[in-house]
Amino acid sequence: MKRLVHLALIAFATSATAQSLHVRDADTIVVDGTPVRLNGVDAPELKTRAGQNAKRWLVGYLRGRTITCDLNGDRSYDRWVGVCYADGQDIGAAVIAAGHALDCQRYSGGRYSHLETPAAKSRIRRAGYCD
């Protein structure tokens, strides 16, 4: 079954369940060896304290949960783009609602904007490509 899941991810699956998971940062996770960019999430870079805190939060949030991803077929550098879920809950929505990232409206269509916290909006610099 592991092989089927991995091959499904590579072949632009609409959904697959993770057997292994690694968090690169708060907007990129690696699912069964396949990097996935969380669509519409603008997280701070790891070189910043906010980026390190965001990654630490996401690692804790995902621990012990079942991860699934819906990939849209787009690529961003070495990553596939998609929306991922932890026990059915949108991971992008969770990281934004927790104040560790912002909505990237250019790619999300604004679906997460209502979840942005005032603290995150004042602390995190929005990426220029998200406007």
N, CA, C and O atoms as a GROMACS GRO file, in nm:
protein
  524
    1MET      N    1   0.082  -0.120   0.000
    1MET     CA    2   0.000   0.000   0.000
    1MET      C    3   0.086   0.126   0.000
    1MET      O    4   0.048   0.225  -0.062
    2LYS      N    5   0.201   0.123   0.068
    2LYS     CA    6   0.289   0.241   0.069
    2LYS      C    7   0.326   0.281  -0.073
    2LYS      O    8   0.320   0.398  -0.109
    3ARG      N    9   0.364   0.183  -0.152
    3ARG     CA   10   0.405   0.211  -0.289
    3ARG      C   11   0.290   0.274  -0.368
    3ARG      O   12   0.313   0.369  -0.444
    4LEU      N   13   0.170   0.225  -0.354
    4LEU     CA   14   0.054   0.279  -0.423
    4LEU      C   15   0.030   0.424  -0.384
    4LEU      O   16   0.002   0.508  -0.469
    5VAL      N   17   0.040   0.454  -0.254
    5VAL     CA   18   0.019   0.591  -0.207
    5VAL      C   19   0.123   0.682  -0.268
    5VAL      O   20   0.089   0.789  -0.318
    6HIS      N   21   0.251   0.644  -0.264
    6HIS     CA   22   0.358   0.727  -0.318
    6HIS      C   23   0.338   0.748  -0.468
    6HIS      O   24   0.352   0.860  -0.517
    7LEU      N   25   0.308   0.643  -0.541
    7LEU     CA   26   0.287   0.657  -0.685
    7LEU      C   27   0.166   0.745  -0.714
    7LEU      O   28   0.166   0.820  -0.811
    8ALA      N   29   0.064   0.737  -0.631
    8ALA     CA   30  -0.053   0.822  -0.651
    8ALA      C   31  -0.016   0.968  -0.636
    8ALA      O   32  -0.065   1.052  -0.712
    9LEU      N   33   0.069   1.001  -0.539
    9LEU     CA   34   0.113   1.140  -0.522
    9LEU      C   35   0.189   1.188  -0.645
    9LEU      O   36   0.165   1.298  -0.694
   10ILE      N   37   0.279   1.106  -0.694
   10ILE     CA   38   0.359   1.144  -0.810
   10ILE      C   39   0.271   1.165  -0.933
   10ILE      O   40   0.301   1.250  -1.016
   11ALA      N   41   0.164   1.089  -0.944
   11ALA     CA   42   0.078   1.096  -1.062
   11ALA      C   43  -0.036   1.197  -1.046
   11ALA      O   44  -0.142   1.180  -1.106
   12PHE      N   45  -0.014   1.301  -0.966
   12PHE     CA   46  -0.114   1.408  -0.950
   12PHE      C   47  -0.244   1.357  -0.889
   12PHE      O   48  -0.352   1.391  -0.937
   13ALA      N   49  -0.234   1.279  -0.788
   13ALA     CA   50  -0.355   1.227  -0.722
   13ALA      C   51  -0.437   1.343  -0.667
   13ALA      O   52  -0.383   1.448  -0.632
   14THR      N   53  -0.565   1.322  -0.661
   14THR     CA   54  -0.648   1.422  -0.595
   14THR      C   55  -0.640   1.404  -0.445
   14THR      O   56  -0.663   1.499  -0.370
   15SER      N   57  -0.608   1.284  -0.400
   15SER     CA   58  -0.597   1.263  -0.256
   15SER      C   59  -0.511   1.141  -0.228
   15SER      O   60  -0.515   1.042  -0.301
   16ALA      N   61  -0.431   1.150  -0.121
   16ALA     CA   62  -0.348   1.039  -0.077
   16ALA      C   63  -0.324   1.054   0.072
   16ALA      O   64  -0.323   1.165   0.124
   17THR      N   65  -0.304   0.943   0.141
   17THR     CA   66  -0.279   0.944   0.284
   17THR      C   67  -0.131   0.919   0.308
   17THR      O   68  -0.071   0.830   0.248
   18ALA      N   69  -0.072   0.998   0.398
   18ALA     CA   70   0.071   0.989   0.425
   18ALA      C   71   0.107   0.868   0.509
   18ALA      O   72   0.037   0.833   0.603
   19GLN      N   73   0.219   0.806   0.472
   19GLN     CA   74   0.280   0.702   0.554
   19GLN      C   75   0.397   0.761   0.633
   19GLN      O   76   0.427   0.715   0.744
   20SER      N   77   0.463   0.864   0.577
   20SER     CA   78   0.572   0.934   0.646
   20SER      C   79   0.555   1.084   0.621
   20SER      O   80   0.499   1.127   0.520
   21LEU      N   81   0.606   1.163   0.718
   21LEU     CA   82   0.588   1.307   0.711
   21LEU      C   83   0.709   1.379   0.768
   21LEU      O   84   0.764   1.337   0.870
   22HIS      N   85   0.750   1.487   0.702
   22HIS     CA   86   0.856   1.575   0.751
   22HIS      C   87   0.809   1.719   0.729
   22HIS      O   88   0.755   1.750   0.622
   23VAL      N   89   0.828   1.806   0.826
   23VAL     CA   90   0.793   1.946   0.813
   23VAL      C   91   0.919   2.024   0.777
   23VAL      O   92   1.013   2.029   0.856
   24ARG      N   93   0.922   2.084   0.658
   24ARG     CA   94   1.035   2.169   0.618
   24ARG      C   95   1.025   2.304   0.686
   24ARG      O   96   1.120   2.353   0.747
   25ASP      N   97   0.906   2.363   0.674
   25ASP     CA   98   0.874   2.492   0.737
   25ASP      C   99   0.723   2.500   0.744
   25ASP      O  100   0.654   2.401   0.718
   26ALA      N  101   0.669   2.616   0.779
   26ALA     CA  102   0.525   2.623   0.804
   26ALA      C  103   0.439   2.628   0.677
   26ALA      O  104   0.317   2.631   0.687
   27ASP      N  105   0.501   2.629   0.559
   27ASP     CA  106   0.420   2.620   0.438
   27ASP      C  107   0.466   2.508   0.343
   27ASP      O  108   0.419   2.500   0.230
   28THR      N  109   0.556   2.422   0.390
   28THR     CA  110   0.600   2.308   0.310
   28THR      C  111   0.616   2.186   0.398
   28THR      O  112   0.689   2.188   0.497
   29ILE      N  113   0.546   2.079   0.361
   29ILE     CA  114   0.563   1.951   0.429
   29ILE      C  115   0.606   1.848   0.324
   29ILE      O  116   0.578   1.864   0.205
   30VAL      N  117   0.673   1.744   0.370
   30VAL     CA  118   0.716   1.637   0.280
   30VAL      C  119   0.637   1.513   0.318
   30VAL      O  120   0.650   1.459   0.428
   31VAL      N  121   0.554   1.469   0.224
   31VAL     CA  122   0.463   1.357   0.245
   31VAL      C  123   0.515   1.237   0.166
   31VAL      O  124   0.519   1.240   0.043
   32ASP      N  125   0.554   1.133   0.237
   32ASP     CA  126   0.607   1.013   0.172
   32ASP      C  127   0.718   1.048   0.072
   32ASP      O  128   0.724   0.991  -0.037
   33GLY      N  129   0.804   1.142   0.110
   33GLY     CA  130   0.916   1.181   0.025
   33GLY      C  131   0.882   1.285  -0.080
   33GLY      O  132   0.971   1.329  -0.153
   34THR      N  133   0.757   1.324  -0.091
   34THR     CA  134   0.715   1.422  -0.191
   34THR      C  135   0.688   1.557  -0.124
   34THR      O  136   0.598   1.568  -0.041
   35PRO      N  137   0.767   1.661  -0.158
   35PRO     CA  138   0.744   1.794  -0.099
   35PRO      C  139   0.612   1.855  -0.149
   35PRO      O  140   0.582   1.853  -0.268
   36VAL      N  141   0.535   1.908  -0.054
   36VAL     CA  142   0.407   1.970  -0.087
   36VAL      C  143   0.405   2.112  -0.031
   36VAL      O  144   0.421   2.133   0.089
   37ARG      N  145   0.385   2.209  -0.120
   37ARG     CA  146   0.370   2.349  -0.081
   37ARG      C  147   0.223   2.371  -0.047
   37ARG      O  148   0.136   2.347  -0.130
   38LEU      N  149   0.195   2.416   0.076
   38LEU     CA  150   0.057   2.439   0.119
   38LEU      C  151   0.000   2.558   0.043
   38LEU      O  152   0.043   2.672   0.064
   39ASN      N  153  -0.094   2.532  -0.043
   39ASN     CA  154  -0.150   2.634  -0.131
   39ASN      C  155  -0.216   2.747  -0.052
   39ASN      O  156  -0.302   2.724   0.033
   40GLY      N  157  -0.174   2.870  -0.081
   40GLY     CA  158  -0.237   2.987  -0.020
   40GLY      C  159  -0.185   3.025   0.117
   40GLY      O  160  -0.243   3.112   0.182
   41VAL      N  161  -0.077   2.961   0.164
   41VAL     CA  162  -0.021   2.990   0.296
   41VAL      C  163   0.108   3.069   0.279
   41VAL      O  164   0.198   3.027   0.205
   42ASP      N  165   0.118   3.182   0.347
   42ASP     CA  166   0.236   3.267   0.346
   42ASP      C  167   0.298   3.264   0.485
   42ASP      O  168   0.256   3.338   0.574
   43ALA      N  169   0.397   3.177   0.504
   43ALA     CA  170   0.462   3.161   0.634
   43ALA      C  171   0.598   3.231   0.633
   43ALA      O  172   0.661   3.243   0.528
   44PRO      N  173   0.643   3.276   0.749
   44PRO     CA  174   0.774   3.342   0.757
   44PRO      C  175   0.887   3.243   0.728
   44PRO      O  176   0.873   3.122   0.749
   45GLU      N  177   0.998   3.296   0.681
   45GLU     CA  178   1.114   3.213   0.647
   45GLU      C  179   1.178   3.155   0.772
   45GLU      O  180   1.172   3.215   0.880
   46LEU      N  181   1.240   3.039   0.757
   46LEU     CA  182   1.303   2.970   0.871
   46LEU      C  183   1.418   3.049   0.933
   46LEU      O  184   1.452   3.027   1.049
   47LYS      N  185   1.479   3.140   0.858
   47LYS     CA  186   1.591   3.216   0.912
   47LYS      C  187   1.545   3.318   1.016
   47LYS      O  188   1.627   3.381   1.083
   48THR      N  189   1.414   3.335   1.030
   48THR     CA  190   1.360   3.429   1.129
   48THR      C  191   1.310   3.352   1.252
   48THR      O  192   1.280   3.233   1.244
   49ARG      N  193   1.302   3.422   1.364
   49ARG     CA  194   1.248   3.360   1.486
   49ARG      C  195   1.102   3.318   1.464
   49ARG      O  196   1.061   3.211   1.508
   50ALA      N  197   1.026   3.402   1.394
   50ALA     CA  198   0.886   3.369   1.366
   50ALA      C  199   0.875   3.242   1.281
   50ALA      O  200   0.786   3.160   1.303
   51GLY      N  201   0.966   3.226   1.184
   51GLY     CA  202   0.967   3.107   1.101
   51GLY      C  203   1.000   2.981   1.180
   51GLY      O  204   0.941   2.876   1.158
   52GLN      N  205   1.095   2.992   1.272
   52GLN     CA  206   1.132   2.879   1.357
   52GLN      C  207   1.016   2.841   1.449
   52GLN      O  208   0.987   2.723   1.469
   53ASN      N  209   0.951   2.944   1.506
   53ASN     CA  210   0.835   2.918   1.594
   53ASN      C  211   0.720   2.854   1.516
   53ASN      O  212   0.652   2.765   1.567
   54ALA      N  213   0.699   2.901   1.394
   54ALA     CA  214   0.592   2.847   1.311
   54ALA      C  215   0.617   2.699   1.279
   54ALA      O  216   0.526   2.617   1.286
   55LYS      N  217   0.740   2.667   1.244
   55LYS     CA  218   0.774   2.527   1.215
   55LYS      C  219   0.754   2.441   1.340
   55LYS      O  220   0.694   2.334   1.332
   56ARG      N  221   0.802   2.487   1.453
   56ARG     CA  222   0.788   2.412   1.578
   56ARG      C  223   0.641   2.388   1.610
   56ARG      O  224   0.603   2.278   1.651
   57TRP      N  225   0.558   2.491   1.590
   57TRP     CA  226   0.414   2.475   1.615
   57TRP      C  227   0.355   2.370   1.522
   57TRP      O  228   0.278   2.283   1.565
   58LEU      N  229   0.391   2.377   1.393
   58LEU     CA  230   0.334   2.284   1.295
   58LEU      C  231   0.377   2.140   1.324
   58LEU      O  232   0.296   2.048   1.310
   59VAL      N  233   0.501   2.120   1.362
   59VAL     CA  234   0.548   1.984   1.398
   59VAL      C  235   0.461   1.928   1.510
   59VAL      O  236   0.415   1.814   1.503
   60GLY      N  237   0.438   2.009   1.613
   60GLY     CA  238   0.354   1.964   1.724
   60GLY      C  239   0.210   1.941   1.683
   60GLY      O  240   0.148   1.844   1.726
   61TYR      N  241   0.157   2.028   1.600
   61TYR     CA  242   0.018   2.016   1.555
   61TYR      C  243  -0.004   1.888   1.475
   61TYR      O  244  -0.108   1.823   1.489
   62LEU      N  245   0.093   1.850   1.393
   62LEU     CA  246   0.076   1.734   1.305
   62LEU      C  247   0.110   1.602   1.372
   62LEU      O  248   0.071   1.496   1.322
   63ARG      N  249   0.182   1.606   1.484
   63ARG     CA  250   0.226   1.483   1.549
   63ARG      C  251   0.108   1.392   1.581
   63ARG      O  252   0.012   1.432   1.647
   64GLY      N  253   0.117   1.268   1.533
   64GLY     CA  254   0.016   1.167   1.563
   64GLY      C  255  -0.111   1.176   1.480
   64GLY      O  256  -0.203   1.097   1.502
   65ARG      N  257  -0.118   1.268   1.387
   65ARG     CA  258  -0.239   1.284   1.306
   65ARG      C  259  -0.225   1.215   1.171
   65ARG      O  260  -0.114   1.193   1.122
   66THR      N  261  -0.337   1.183   1.111
   66THR     CA  262  -0.340   1.127   0.976
   66THR      C  263  -0.339   1.244   0.878
   66THR      O  264  -0.424   1.333   0.885
   67ILE      N  265  -0.242   1.243   0.786
   67ILE     CA  266  -0.224   1.352   0.691
   67ILE      C  267  -0.268   1.307   0.552
   67ILE      O  268  -0.227   1.201   0.503
   68THR      N  269  -0.353   1.387   0.488
   68THR     CA  270  -0.391   1.365   0.349
   68THR      C  271  -0.370   1.495   0.273
   68THR      O  272  -0.377   1.604   0.331
   69CYS      N  273  -0.343   1.484   0.144
   69CYS     CA  274  -0.321   1.603   0.061
   69CYS      C  275  -0.399   1.592  -0.069
   69CYS      O  276  -0.406   1.485  -0.130
   70ASP      N  277  -0.458   1.702  -0.110
   70ASP     CA  278  -0.521   1.715  -0.241
   70ASP      C  279  -0.429   1.804  -0.323
   70ASP      O  280  -0.421   1.924  -0.299
   71LEU      N  281  -0.361   1.745  -0.422
   71LEU     CA  282  -0.268   1.821  -0.505
   71LEU      C  283  -0.341   1.876  -0.626
   71LEU      O  284  -0.432   1.813  -0.680
   72ASN      N  285  -0.300   1.997  -0.668
   72ASN     CA  286  -0.369   2.060  -0.782
   72ASN      C  287  -0.294   2.043  -0.914
   72ASN      O  288  -0.341   2.089  -1.017
   73GLY      N  289  -0.177   1.978  -0.912
   73GLY     CA  290  -0.100   1.955  -1.034
   73GLY      C  291   0.004   2.062  -1.062
   73GLY      O  292   0.088   2.044  -1.150
   74ASP      N  293  -0.001   2.175  -0.988
   74ASP     CA  294   0.098   2.282  -1.007
   74ASP      C  295   0.226   2.248  -0.932
   74ASP      O  296   0.227   2.166  -0.840
   75ARG      N  297   0.336   2.312  -0.974
   75ARG     CA  298   0.465   2.295  -0.909
   75ARG      C  299   0.517   2.432  -0.867
   75ARG      O  300   0.492   2.533  -0.933
   76SER      N  301   0.590   2.434  -0.755
   76SER     CA  302   0.661   2.553  -0.708
   76SER      C  303   0.799   2.505  -0.668
   76SER      O  304   0.818   2.444  -0.563
   77TYR      N  305   0.897   2.534  -0.754
   77TYR     CA  306   1.032   2.482  -0.737
   77TYR      C  307   1.028   2.330  -0.732
   77TYR      O  308   0.979   2.267  -0.826
   78ASP      N  309   1.076   2.268  -0.624
   78ASP     CA  310   1.078   2.122  -0.618
   78ASP      C  311   0.952   2.064  -0.555
   78ASP      O  312   0.944   1.944  -0.530
   79ARG      N  313   0.852   2.149  -0.530
   79ARG     CA  314   0.734   2.107  -0.454
   79ARG      C  315   0.609   2.099  -0.542
   79ARG      O  316   0.592   2.178  -0.635
   80TRP      N  317   0.524   2.003  -0.509
   80TRP     CA  318   0.389   2.001  -0.565
   80TRP      C  319   0.306   2.096  -0.480
   80TRP      O  320   0.339   2.120  -0.364
   81VAL      N  321   0.201   2.151  -0.535
   81VAL     CA  322   0.115   2.245  -0.463
   81VAL      C  323  -0.017   2.176  -0.431
   81VAL      O  324  -0.073   2.105  -0.515
   82GLY      N  325  -0.066   2.199  -0.309
   82GLY     CA  326  -0.193   2.139  -0.273
   82GLY      C  327  -0.242   2.184  -0.137
   82GLY      O  328  -0.176   2.261  -0.066
   83VAL      N  329  -0.358   2.134  -0.103
   83VAL     CA  330  -0.417   2.158   0.029
   83VAL      C  331  -0.405   2.026   0.105
   83VAL      O  332  -0.446   1.921   0.056
   84CYS      N  333  -0.349   2.033   0.226
   84CYS     CA  334  -0.330   1.913   0.306
   84CYS      C  335  -0.415   1.922   0.432
   84CYS      O  336  -0.448   2.030   0.480
   85TYR      N  337  -0.449   1.805   0.484
   85TYR     CA  338  -0.539   1.795   0.599
   85TYR      C  339  -0.478   1.708   0.707
   85TYR      O  340  -0.412   1.608   0.677
   86ALA      N  341  -0.499   1.745   0.831
   86ALA     CA  342  -0.459   1.665   0.947
   86ALA      C  343  -0.587   1.617   1.014
   86ALA      O  344  -0.662   1.698   1.070
   87ASP      N  345  -0.613   1.490   1.009
   87ASP     CA  346  -0.739   1.434   1.060
   87ASP      C  347  -0.860   1.510   1.004
   87ASP      O  348  -0.956   1.535   1.075
   88GLY      N  349  -0.852   1.544   0.876
   88GLY     CA  350  -0.963   1.612   0.808
   88GLY      C  351  -0.966   1.762   0.821
   88GLY      O  352  -1.050   1.827   0.758
   89GLN      N  353  -0.878   1.821   0.902
   89GLN     CA  354  -0.874   1.966   0.922
   89GLN      C  355  -0.768   2.027   0.831
   89GLN      O  356  -0.655   1.978   0.826
   90ASP      N  357  -0.803   2.134   0.760
   90ASP     CA  358  -0.712   2.202   0.668
   90ASP      C  359  -0.591   2.255   0.744
   90ASP      O  360  -0.604   2.339   0.833
   91ILE      N  361  -0.471   2.206   0.709
   91ILE     CA  362  -0.349   2.246   0.778
   91ILE      C  363  -0.319   2.394   0.755
   91ILE      O  364  -0.277   2.463   0.848
   92GLY      N  365  -0.341   2.443   0.634
   92GLY     CA  366  -0.319   2.585   0.606
   92GLY      C  367  -0.406   2.674   0.692
   92GLY      O  368  -0.358   2.773   0.747
   93ALA      N  369  -0.532   2.638   0.704
   93ALA     CA  370  -0.624   2.714   0.789
   93ALA      C  371  -0.577   2.712   0.933
   93ALA      O  372  -0.584   2.814   1.002
   94ALA      N  373  -0.529   2.597   0.979
   94ALA     CA  374  -0.486   2.584   1.119
   94ALA      C  375  -0.364   2.670   1.149
   94ALA      O  376  -0.360   2.739   1.251
   95VAL      N  377  -0.263   2.668   1.061
   95VAL     CA  378  -0.141   2.745   1.086
   95VAL      C  379  -0.169   2.896   1.080
   95VAL      O  380  -0.106   2.973   1.153
   96ILE      N  381  -0.260   2.937   0.994
   96ILE     CA  382  -0.297   3.079   0.986
   96ILE      C  383  -0.379   3.120   1.108
   96ILE      O  384  -0.353   3.224   1.168
   97ALA      N  385  -0.477   3.040   1.144
   97ALA     CA  386  -0.561   3.071   1.260
   97ALA      C  387  -0.481   3.073   1.390
   97ALA      O  388  -0.516   3.144   1.484
   98ALA      N  389  -0.372   2.996   1.395
   98ALA     CA  390  -0.286   2.993   1.514
   98ALA      C  391  -0.192   3.113   1.519
   98ALA      O  392  -0.118   3.130   1.616
   99GLY      N  393  -0.193   3.196   1.414
   99GLY     CA  394  -0.111   3.317   1.413
   99GLY      C  395   0.031   3.298   1.366
   99GLY      O  396   0.117   3.382   1.391
  100HIS      N  397   0.058   3.186   1.295
  100HIS     CA  398   0.194   3.157   1.249
  100HIS      C  399   0.215   3.181   1.101
  100HIS      O  400   0.325   3.159   1.050
  101ALA      N  401   0.112   3.225   1.030
  101ALA     CA  402   0.124   3.250   0.886
  101ALA      C  403   0.010   3.344   0.845
  101ALA      O  404  -0.081   3.374   0.922
  102LEU      N  405   0.020   3.389   0.720
  102LEU     CA  406  -0.082   3.477   0.663
  102LEU      C  407  -0.143   3.410   0.539
  102LEU      O  408  -0.087   3.316   0.484
  103ASP      N  409  -0.256   3.461   0.499
  103ASP     CA  410  -0.321   3.417   0.376
  103ASP      C  411  -0.246   3.475   0.257
  103ASP      O  412  -0.216   3.594   0.256
  104CYS      N  413  -0.217   3.394   0.158
  104CYS     CA  414  -0.157   3.442   0.033
  104CYS      C  415  -0.269   3.446  -0.070
  104CYS      O  416  -0.294   3.350  -0.143
  105GLN      N  417  -0.336   3.562  -0.074
  105GLN     CA  418  -0.459   3.575  -0.152
  105GLN      C  419  -0.441   3.547  -0.300
  105GLN      O  420  -0.533   3.500  -0.366
  106ARG      N  421  -0.325   3.574  -0.352
  106ARG     CA  422  -0.300   3.550  -0.495
  106ARG      C  423  -0.324   3.403  -0.529
  106ARG      O  424  -0.372   3.371  -0.638
  107TYR      N  425  -0.292   3.313  -0.437
  107TYR     CA  426  -0.306   3.170  -0.462
  107TYR      C  427  -0.425   3.108  -0.391
  107TYR      O  428  -0.476   3.005  -0.436
  108SER      N  429  -0.470   3.167  -0.281
  108SER     CA  430  -0.582   3.108  -0.207
  108SER      C  431  -0.717   3.162  -0.252
  108SER      O  432  -0.821   3.104  -0.222
  109GLY      N  433  -0.714   3.274  -0.324
  109GLY     CA  434  -0.840   3.340  -0.358
  109GLY      C  435  -0.903   3.405  -0.237
  109GLY      O  436  -1.020   3.442  -0.239
  110GLY      N  437  -0.825   3.418  -0.129
  110GLY     CA  438  -0.874   3.481  -0.007
  110GLY      C  439  -0.945   3.387   0.088
  110GLY      O  440  -1.006   3.433   0.185
  111ARG      N  441  -0.940   3.256   0.063
  111ARG     CA  442  -1.016   3.163   0.147
  111ARG      C  443  -0.971   3.160   0.292
  111ARG      O  444  -1.047   3.116   0.378
  112TYR      N  445  -0.848   3.207   0.321
  112TYR     CA  446  -0.798   3.207   0.458
  112TYR      C  447  -0.793   3.346   0.522
  112TYR      O  448  -0.758   3.358   0.639
  113SER      N  449  -0.827   3.449   0.449
  113SER     CA  450  -0.808   3.586   0.500
  113SER      C  451  -0.882   3.611   0.631
  113SER      O  452  -0.833   3.686   0.716
  114HIS      N  453  -0.998   3.552   0.648
  114HIS     CA  454  -1.076   3.572   0.771
  114HIS      C  455  -1.012   3.506   0.894
  114HIS      O  456  -1.052   3.532   1.007
  115LEU      N  457  -0.912   3.421   0.871
  115LEU     CA  458  -0.845   3.350   0.980
  115LEU      C  459  -0.719   3.421   1.030
  115LEU      O  460  -0.666   3.386   1.136
  116GLU      N  461  -0.673   3.521   0.956
  116GLU     CA  462  -0.552   3.593   0.998
  116GLU      C  463  -0.573   3.662   1.132
  116GLU      O  464  -0.676   3.725   1.155
  117THR      N  465  -0.475   3.649   1.219
  117THR     CA  466  -0.485   3.715   1.349
  117THR      C  467  -0.422   3.853   1.342
  117THR      O  468  -0.329   3.875   1.264
  118PRO      N  469  -0.471   3.948   1.422
  118PRO     CA  470  -0.410   4.081   1.426
  118PRO      C  471  -0.262   4.074   1.462
  118PRO      O  472  -0.181   4.148   1.405
  119ALA      N  473  -0.226   3.986   1.555
  119ALA     CA  474  -0.085   3.974   1.595
  119ALA      C  475   0.002   3.928   1.477
  119ALA      O  476   0.110   3.982   1.455
  120ALA      N  477  -0.046   3.830   1.402
  120ALA     CA  478   0.030   3.783   1.286
  120ALA      C  479   0.043   3.891   1.181
  120ALA      O  480   0.149   3.907   1.121
  121LYS      N  481  -0.064   3.965   1.157
  121LYS     CA  482  -0.059   4.072   1.056
  121LYS      C  483   0.040   4.180   1.094
  121LYS      O  484   0.099   4.243   1.005
  122SER      N  485   0.060   4.204   1.222
  122SER     CA  486   0.155   4.307   1.264
  122SER      C  487   0.298   4.252   1.273
  122SER      O  488   0.394   4.329   1.262
  123ARG      N  489   0.315   4.123   1.293
  123ARG     CA  490   0.446   4.062   1.317
  123ARG      C  491   0.509   4.002   1.191
  123ARG      O  492   0.632   4.004   1.177
  124ILE      N  493   0.427   3.949   1.100
  124ILE     CA  494   0.479   3.878   0.983
  124ILE      C  495   0.470   3.968   0.861
  124ILE      O  496   0.365   4.027   0.832
  125ARG      N  497   0.580   3.978   0.790
  125ARG     CA  498   0.580   4.057   0.666
  125ARG      C  499   0.525   3.971   0.552
  125ARG      O  500   0.577   3.863   0.524
  126ARG      N  501   0.420   4.021   0.488
  126ARG     CA  502   0.356   3.947   0.378
  126ARG      C  503   0.450   3.942   0.258
  126ARG      O  504   0.510   4.044   0.223
  127ALA      N  505   0.463   3.827   0.196
  127ALA     CA  506   0.548   3.814   0.078
  127ALA      C  507   0.491   3.897  -0.037
  127ALA      O  508   0.370   3.903  -0.058
  128GLY      N  509   0.580   3.961  -0.111
  128GLY     CA  510   0.538   4.045  -0.223
  128GLY      C  511   0.457   3.973  -0.328
  128GLY      O  512   0.370   4.033  -0.390
  129TYR      N  513   0.484   3.844  -0.349
  129TYR     CA  514   0.410   3.769  -0.451
  129TYR      C  515   0.268   3.735  -0.410
  129TYR      O  516   0.191   3.684  -0.491
  130CYS      N  517   0.231   3.762  -0.286
  130CYS     CA  518   0.096   3.730  -0.238
  130CYS      C  519  -0.004   3.842  -0.263
  130CYS      O  520  -0.125   3.820  -0.253
  131ASP      N  521   0.043   3.960  -0.295
  131ASP     CA  522  -0.048   4.074  -0.317
  131ASP      C  523  -0.126   4.062  -0.445
  131ASP      O  524  -0.207   4.149  -0.476
   0.00000   0.00000   0.00000
